[in-house]
């Protein structure tokens, strides 16, 4: 199961996210839940870097997969483009979870 954690600060701004685990909803290469979450995450990071021109701190496990941590705490969290992209990412994750809740859980935490 994919565990997605969205972190927010006291003002409600998204400060980071963490994706761990594997969906295992289908055979390798045919796992639509994994594909959906991967596309959402990669598109969001690309948008932050190429549209908002910000460089988040990213940690991933390229070898084993199943881990992506994005930290935005050293960026301007009030940046409208950043928060819009992250809000869209969160909506997308929640939509995937609403339809495939056996394979992904989305949690939000305030730090």
HELIX and SHEET records of a PDB file:
HELIX    1   1 UNK A   32  UNK A   50  1                                  19    
HELIX    2   2 UNK A   80  UNK A   99  1                                  20    
SHEET    1   A 5 UNK A  57  UNK A  60  0                                        
SHEET    2   A 5 UNK A  67  UNK A  71 -1                                        
SHEET    3   A 5 UNK A  14  UNK A  20 -1                                        
SHEET    4   A 5 UNK A   2  UNK A   8 -1                                        
SHEET    5   A 5 UNK A 104  UNK A 110  1                                        
END                                                                             
